[in-house]
């Protein structure tokens, strides 16, 4: 029943004495009806308290036979994408097709994004069927492949884009960097700079600087050039750009440059502080790392898990046992739970200090399963301090944990422990096991590889 029809029929039946109340009710009904226009329904969906609520409002439109507009569909798709539910996206796709919006480029692109999050195969089928594609459509598909790790398909999409914009270049560069192909990412950035129609923005430079940071000294030259570009163009040293610059200089060992950028930043967040703390710890400036951690707290910045990793790593490198104990206890004080890297730092700290009983106690009481890094660190400390009895307690458990194709260094370490303890039969058994299982240790590399 339409609003106009209802008001017409009702207005001719109003008795004289009750006219005021009836007219008031009529006005309320008219207001409610006209207020729920297309845009108001779309606004309600946009401002819904949850994706489920947005979907409920969308369903109400269908039940009440209220015509859909592009905004109500777009806001529904945007809300429901966060649910990561393939069935809901497919259901919406089917309904959008029935009401004739499937060929609308903005609706189809939003639907494509919903598929990219949960099913790349469905996304590919929709992408191939789309009669019209805009730059956002191409970039969505490119990013989808890159985030899934299929960087070759991402490059194919990038090469096929009719007209690339800064978002296209940024997505491709970010795809290379996030998949560990730093050289390709920097090469793509050089191509972008030679393209007269494209100029990098802060997102582009953030990805480039992240790649430079991962490359260490090899990426420093490009990182300095990017820093120069920022200064030359008068860009504000905001939190995002400043943090990646601090991280790059810190990782490369140029701590003076990192501190200079840090001091010039008008605002900083916990990630900025953490980058400087971890960089200082990584390059042996343990006291500076601890001082920075204390200053961060004084400035009212709550440390995160990574900040604690940096400060505990600094303690382990310098043998600051008491400080390490203090900071490890502080993790729970801030409402955080110790992660595997925190336990690893404590085992490393106690092991290097010769406190093998305490190191073993950390392993026994930790809530997580010890990994190969922790076992390797503990056995290495046992070897260093010639505590073969302590090593013997864990070797059997270590052998159940390590993998022949990845952890050859630990096999060799166990063999060395047996040899040093003059247990020749056990050493021979380990060597035979290594041969039978084709255990190989990469030449010139350590079995311990801390991932910061």
N, C-alpha and C positions, 0 to 999 in steps of 0.2 A: 504494500500500500504506500503510495507516494505521500510526501508531506503536504503537497498542495491539495490533493484530493481529500486528505483527512481534515485539513483546516476548513475547506469549503463546506463539506457536509456538516461538520460540527458547528460552524458559525451560524447556520440558519436554524438551529434548534435550541438556542439559548433563551430560557425564560427571563422575563424582565427583572424579577427581584434577585436572581442569582447571577446576573450578567457579569458583575465585577469579578467574582471568584472564578467564573468560567473563562472569562477573557484572560485572567491572570494565568490560569492553567494552560490555556491555548498558547499564550505568549511563551510560556516555558517550553512547551512541546515544539513550537516553531524554532525557538533558539537552539534547542538540543538537536533538532533535525538539521538545521542549516549550518550549525557549528561543526558538525561532523562532515565537512567537505573532504574532497580528496586529500588536500594538503594537511588537514588536521589529523586524518588517519595516518598519513605518512609521518607526521611529526610525533604522533603517539608511539609509533613503531620505533622511530629513531631514538626517542627518549625512554624507551622501555627499560625497566630495571634489570632485565636479564634476557638472554637470547630466547629462552622458553616463553617469556612473556611477549616478546616481539612476534614469535610464531603463533601464539594464541590470538593476538590482535589481527594478524594476517588471516587466520582461519575465520575469525568473526566477520571480517569483510566478505568472505566467501559465503558464509551462512546467511548474512543479511542482504546478499545480492548487491553489495556496494561495488561499483566499478573500480577497478584497479588503475592506478597511474604508475608511471615509471619510478617515481620517488618511493612509493610504498613498496614496490618490488625491490628496488635497489637497497633500501634500508633493511628490509627483511633478509636479503642475501648477505649483506654485510654483518648483521647480527648473528645469523645462523652459521656463518663460516667459522666462527670461533668455537663452535661445538665439535668440530672435526668429526662430523657424522655423515658418512657417505650416503646412507639411506635418506636422510633429510634433504641433502642437496639434490639427489636424484628425484625425490618427490617434488621438490620445488621446480626442478627443471621440467618435469612432466606437466605441471600445472601452468608454468609460464608458456610452454609450447601451446597448450590448449587455448589460452586466452590471447594468443597472437603476439606475444612480446619477444619470442625467441630470436627474431631477426634484428631486434633493436640492438645496436652496437654496444651501448653502454650497459644494458641489461645482460647481454651475452658475455661481455668482458667481465662483469661482476660475477656471473655464474662460472666463468672460466677460472677465476681466482678461487672460488669455493672448491672447485674440483682439484686444482693444483695442490691445495693443502692436504687433501685426503686421498686422491687417486690420480696419478699422472697419466695413466692409460685413458681414463674417462676424459681428462683434460685434453689430451691429444686428439681424441675423436671429435670433441666439440670444436677445437681449434680448426681442424680440417674442414668441418662443416660450416663454419661461419662465413656468410657471404660477404661480410664487410669487417675489416679489421682496422683499428686505429693504433697509434703508437703505444697506448697503454696495453692493448691486446698483445702486441708483439713482446713488449717488455715483461708482461705477466708470464707468458710462456717461457721466455728466456730465463727468468728468475726461478721458475719452477724446475727446469732442468738443472740449473746450477745448484739449487738447494738440495736436490736429490743426489748430487754427485756426478751426474751425467754431463760433464763439462763439454764433451765433444758435440752432443746434441744442442747444448746451449750455444755453442759457437756457430753451428749451422743455422740456428734461428737468427742469431745476431747478423750473420752474413746475408741473410735473406730479407732483413728489414728494409723496406723501400726508402725510408727517410729516418735516419738515426737522430736521436736527440741526446741530451746530456744524461737522461735516465737510462737510455740504452747502453751507453758507454759505461756508466757507473755500475749497472747490473752485471755487465760482462767482466769488468775489472774485479768487482766484489766476488763474482763466481770463481775466477781464477785464484784469488787470494784465499778464500774460504776453503778451497780444495787443495791448498798447498802448492799451487803452481805460480809461485811468486814471480819468477822470471817472465812468464807469459803475461801476468797481470801488469808488470811494469812496461813490457813491450806494447801491450794494448794501450796503456796510458800515453806512451810516446806517439802512437798512431793518432790518438785523440788530439794531442797537442798540435799535430801537423794538419789536422782537419780544421779548416778555417771556420766552418759552421758550428763547431762545438767548443765550448769553453767549460772547464771543470767547475763544479760547485763544491761545497764543503763535504758532501757525501762522497764524491769522487775522491777527493784528497784524503779523506779519512781511510778509505780502503787502500789507497796507494801507500800511505804512511804505515798502515798495519802490515802490509807486505814488506816494506823496507825494514820494519822492526824485526820481523821474523827472519830476515836474511842476515841480520847482524851487520858486520862491517861491510859486507858486499852491497847492502842496500843503503848504506850511509850517504853515498854521493847523491843518489836520487832523492833521498829524504831531505838532504840539505837544499837541494834545488826546489823541492816543494815548499820548504820553509821560506826560501827566498821569494817564491811566487806569492805566498800569503802576505809577506811584508811589503813587497812591491805593489800589490794591489790594495793595500790598506785594509785588509780584512781584520775584523775584530778577533782577538785571541780568546775566543769563547771556550767553554768547558770542553766541547767535543774536539775541536782542533787542537787546543792546548794539551789535552790529555794524551792524544795519540803522538804528539811531538815529544812530550815528556817520556812516554813509553819507548819511543824509537831511540831517543838519545840515551836513555837509561840502559836499554838492552845492548846497545852498541858500546857501552862503556864510557860515553861522553857525559859524565855526570855533571860537570860544570855547565854544559849547555842545557842539560835537563833542568838543573836548578834555576838557571837564568830564565828559561821559559816559564817554569813554575812560579817564580817571583813576579813575572810580568802579567800573569793571569789575574783578571779582576775577580774571578770566582772559580772555585775548585770544588770537586766532589770527592767521595771516598775512592773512586777509581783513580783519580789523579794522584792522590796521596799514596795509594797502593802501588801505582806504577813506579813512583820514586823510591818507595821502601824496598820493593822487590829488586829493582835495578841496583840499588846500593848493596843489598845483600848478595846479589849474584856476582858482583865484582869485588867482594871482600871488604866493603866498607860497612862492617857490622855495627860499629858504634854509631855511625851516622844513621843507619837504618833504624836502630832502636830509639835514637833521639827524635827522628822524624815521626816514629810511631807514637811516642809520648806527646809530641807537639800536636799531632793530629787529634788526640783525645782532648788535650787542653782547649783546642779550638772548637770542641763540641761535635766533632765528626765521629760517628760510630764506626769502628773497624768492621770489615766484612771477613769472610773466610779466607780470601786471598791475601788480605793484609796480615792475617795471622800466619799464613804460610810464609810470607816474606820475613816476618820478624823471627819466627822459629828457625827458618833456614839460616838467618844471620847468626843466631845463637849457636846452631850446630857447626857452622863454618869456623867460628872463633872459640868454641868450647865454653860458652857462657852457660853453665849448667843451671845455676840458681835462677838466672833470668829466664831461661827456657822453661823451667818449672812454673815460674810466675805467669808467663804469658799463656802457657798451655791451660792452666786453671782459669785464666781470664776468658777463655773462649766461651765457656758455659755462663760466665757472669754476664755476657752480652746476649744471652739467649740463643747461642749458636751451638751446634753439635760438631764435635771434632770429626774431620774428614780423614780419608786415608793418608793424604799428604801430611797432615798434622801429626798423626801417629808415626809416619815415616821419619819426619824430622826429629821426633823425640827418641826413636830407636837409634838414629844416626848420632844424635847428640850424646846419649848415654854410652853408646858403643865406642865412640872416639875417645870418650873420657875414661874408658875402662870400667864403667859401671854396668857390666854385662848382666848382673842380676836384675837391675832396674830396667834395662832394655828388654830382657826376657819377660819381666812382669808386665810391661806395656803391651807386648805381643799377646800374652795370655789373657789379659783383661780387656783388650780393645773390642768394641762392639762390632767391628767390621772384620771380614776375612783378610788375613795378611796376604799381600801380593808379593810378586817376585822381587820388587824393589826393596821391600822391608826385609824379606828373607836374605837377600844378597847383602844388604847393609849389615845385618846382624852377623852373618857368617864371616864377612870380611873383618868385622871387629874381633870376632873369635880368633881368626887367623893372626891378626895384628897383635893381639895380646896373648896368643898361644894358650887360649882356654879351650882345649879340645873336649873337655868333659861337657861344657856348656853347648858346644857345637853338636856333640853326639846326641843331645836331647832332642834336637829339632831336625836332624838330617832326614830321618824317615818321613816326617811330615812335609819337608821341603820337596823331596823327590815325588811326592804325590801331587804337588802343586805345579811344578815347573814343566815346561813343554820343550821337547827335544829340538823342535824347529825354530824356537825363539830364544831359549834361555841357555844356550851352550856355555856361556860364561859361568853360570852357577854350577853346572856339572864340573867344569874345570876347577872351580873353587873348592868343591867338596873333595875332589880327587887330591888337591894340594893339601887340604886339612888332614886327610888320611896319611899322606906321605910324610908330612911334618910330625905326625904322631906315630910314625913308623908302623902303621897298620897296612902292610904291603898287600895283603890279600884283599882287603876292602878297596884299596886304591886300584888294584888290578881289576876288581869286579866293576868299579865305576868306569874305568877306561874301556873295558869290554862292552859295557852297556852303551857307552857313547858311540862305539863303532857299530854295534848292532842296530841302534836307533838313528844312525846317521846324524849324530849331534855334531854341529859345527859352530864354532865361535868366530864371529867376524873379526878378521885381523885388524889390530890397532884400535879396537873399540872396547869400551867397558860394558859390563853386564848391568851396571846401574845407570838408569836414564831417568832423571827426575823431570817430570812434566810439570812445569809451573802453571 
